[in-house]
Amino acid sequence: MVFCTKCGEELSEEAYFCPKCGIRTGKGREEDVPIPHEGMFAEVGEELREVGDELNKVFSAAAKEIEKALETARNGIRKATSRESAVCPSCGHRNVANARFCNNCGKELS
């Protein structure tokens, strides 16, 4: 009695592949029976490598653009958060940089 080494299915002594999971059996390996998809990959292997190279180029370019955008955003955040506070000319209270009116006396800030 022969069993599949992957799924444990009982096999015919003459089987080259397991009918349940498709793995090549010991007899299939002994007789060097090719796995059906091996030939397919050899035929398209070069094309797949070329596509992979092109994808790497595209992803590298995209990563550079994303890094530029992040740097622009970082600089904008730094600029927005590092502004000096606005001092009210009427009461001298320090207000947040973007304030249009003093939060202490209500006068308009210029």
C-alpha positions as CSV (number, residue, x, y, z in Angstrom):
1,M,0.0,0.0,0.0
2,V,1.4,3.5,-1.0
3,F,0.3,6.8,0.5
4,C,0.8,10.4,-0.5
5,T,3.6,12.1,1.4
6,K,1.7,15.4,1.4
7,C,-1.9,14.6,2.1
8,G,-1.9,10.9,3.1
9,E,-4.3,9.8,0.3
10,E,-4.0,6.1,-0.6
11,L,-2.3,5.8,-4.0
12,S,-2.1,3.2,-6.7
13,E,1.4,1.7,-7.0
14,E,1.5,3.0,-10.6
15,A,0.4,6.6,-9.8
16,Y,2.8,9.4,-10.9
17,F,0.7,12.1,-9.2
18,C,-1.6,12.1,-6.2
19,P,-5.3,12.4,-7.4
20,K,-6.2,14.4,-4.3
21,C,-3.4,17.1,-4.0
22,G,-1.5,16.8,-7.2
23,I,2.0,16.3,-5.8
24,R,4.3,14.0,-7.8
25,T,4.6,10.6,-6.1
26,G,7.8,8.7,-5.3
27,K,7.2,6.6,-8.5
28,G,6.8,9.9,-10.5
29,R,10.1,11.1,-9.1
30,E,11.9,7.8,-9.8
31,E,10.7,7.9,-13.4
32,D,11.5,11.6,-13.6
33,V,8.0,12.4,-14.8
34,P,8.0,16.2,-15.4
35,I,5.7,18.4,-13.4
36,P,3.2,20.0,-15.9
37,H,3.8,23.6,-14.9
38,E,7.7,23.4,-15.1
39,G,7.7,23.8,-18.9
40,M,5.3,26.7,-18.8
41,F,7.5,28.7,-16.4
42,A,10.6,28.1,-18.5
43,E,8.8,29.6,-21.6
44,V,7.6,32.7,-19.8
45,G,10.5,33.1,-17.4
46,E,12.3,35.8,-19.4
47,E,9.1,37.8,-19.9
48,L,8.3,37.6,-16.2
49,R,11.8,38.8,-15.3
50,E,11.4,41.8,-17.7
51,V,8.1,42.7,-16.2
52,G,9.6,42.4,-12.7
53,D,12.4,44.8,-13.8
54,E,9.9,47.3,-15.1
55,L,7.9,47.1,-11.9
56,N,11.0,47.7,-9.8
57,K,11.7,50.8,-11.8
58,V,8.1,52.1,-11.4
59,F,8.1,51.4,-7.7
60,S,11.4,53.1,-7.2
61,A,10.2,56.2,-9.0
62,A,7.0,56.1,-7.0
63,A,9.0,55.8,-3.7
64,K,11.0,58.9,-4.7
65,E,7.9,60.9,-5.5
66,I,6.3,59.8,-2.2
67,E,9.4,60.8,-0.3
68,K,9.3,64.3,-1.9
69,A,5.7,64.7,-1.0
70,L,6.4,63.7,2.6
71,E,9.2,66.1,2.8
72,T,7.0,68.9,1.5
73,A,4.3,68.0,4.1
74,R,6.9,67.9,6.9
75,N,8.2,71.3,6.0
76,G,4.6,72.7,5.9
77,I,3.9,71.2,9.3
78,R,7.1,72.6,10.7
79,K,6.3,76.0,9.3
80,A,2.7,76.0,10.6
81,T,3.7,74.9,14.1
82,S,6.8,77.0,14.5
83,R,5.1,80.4,13.9
84,E,5.6,83.0,16.6
85,S,2.5,83.9,18.6
86,A,0.5,87.0,17.8
87,V,0.7,89.7,20.5
88,C,-2.4,91.8,21.0
89,P,-1.5,95.5,20.6
90,S,-4.3,96.4,22.9
91,C,-3.7,94.2,26.0
92,G,-0.3,92.5,25.3
93,H,-1.8,89.0,25.5
94,R,0.0,86.3,23.5
95,N,-2.4,84.5,21.1
96,V,-1.9,81.6,18.8
97,A,-0.1,82.5,15.5
98,N,-3.2,82.3,13.3
99,A,-5.5,84.2,15.6
100,R,-7.4,87.1,14.0
101,F,-8.8,88.3,17.3
102,C,-7.3,88.4,20.8
103,N,-8.7,85.6,23.0
104,N,-8.2,87.8,26.1
105,C,-9.8,91.1,25.1
106,G,-11.5,90.4,21.7
107,K,-9.7,93.1,19.8
108,E,-8.7,92.5,16.2
109,L,-5.1,91.5,15.8
110,S,-3.2,93.2,12.9
